[in-house]
């Protein structure tokens, strides 16, 4: 009776080995998905770090929304202005590739979900570390992909600011990802070699070393699709997401194919101002009366003092032109638009700065992040960096930043401040 009383009850539900019956699961299936994610997530992490550097050129405290990052900001540098399409490329790849990897990620998580329910929870120290890294990996992956997709859709339903949440979450996720790669990459590549050498479409093959496959179901159901068919389904899903989101990086008619993203579909209106914007003047509380010729003045401060300029005063200064795109953190972008206005370095010279210096930019915008931003000296000094007054041959519209906006090559869209009210040149 005593032995019967102390006997461990059989595992039930998802903890029971017989609960997982799919014949598709196996180390080879998981290995192929893992290698795809190894390449894709590495690119996502690198392009994400580059986006962070673009937002925070050389650790600008004005733009920095993660002041407690410490060593995590070790790599930051002054974001370059060449090539002018740099941010358009890196962030377009980051967002579009991230969407395309969603089916691969979900398939990978599905393939290893039985591992989350294995008993005992830890058989050794190494096994315990592996389980912890797996939990952090799964949680981190879901957090990063979900918050990233919500940001693309402009649905900020999560608590706190997207910017620090996504940044710190990326480091936690990538740390767990690296630990998982160290533990599992040798097995994954051995399995891929075995697939190449002996064929891997069977749904009953075991581990590459001939031992029992720890991911395979002990009593699998009859297969309804081969693993090759499952790979086709996952790959087809990825291609579909790419095809319905990549168009947001182009102009019409390709933009109209981006049906899964808020910046797909037709351009807003037509004519010279008929290119994409993120937020309208009404959305951020800008009124037409405060941007009128009579009401609006630009305050420019620097070493020699402060000047206030009307739009007519700005039109009396030498005007220059630049063909530059707009690219946003949500992954959308436009092709080059023809901007015309006053060079930032010429405005710096008006207040005593003959050499390029940093600038603090303030907008009439009353709410929302990045209504105050900083640009670094290399950005101010670029001859294509303008306080733009015209676009594509016509005055700026109110939604495009009338009476004046910043346009800087290779800078994220939020640093191209609209409705500029003040510029303060000097060390920040």
Secondary structure, 3 states (H helix, E strand, C coil): CHHHHHCCCCCCHHHCHHHCCCCCCCHHHHHHHHHHHHHHHHHHHHHHHHHHHHHCCCCCCCCCCCCCCHHHHCCCCCCCCCCCCHHHHHHHHHHHHHHHCHHHHHHHHHHHHHHHHCCCCCCCHHHHHHHHHHHHHHHHHHHHHHHHHHHHCCCCCCCCCHHHHHHHHHHHHHHHHHHHHHHHHHHHHHHHHHHHHHCCCCCCCCCCCCCCCCCCCCCCCCCCCCHHHHHHHHHHHHHHHHHCCHHHHCCCCHHHHCCCCCCCCCCCCCCCCCCCCCCCHHHHCCCHHHHCCCCCCEEEEECCEEEEECHHHHHCCCCEEEEECCECCCCCECCCEEEEEEEHHHHHHHCCCCCCCCEEEEECCCCCCCCEEEECHHHHHCCCCEEEEEECCEECCCCCCCCCEEECCCCCHHHCCCCEEEEEECCC
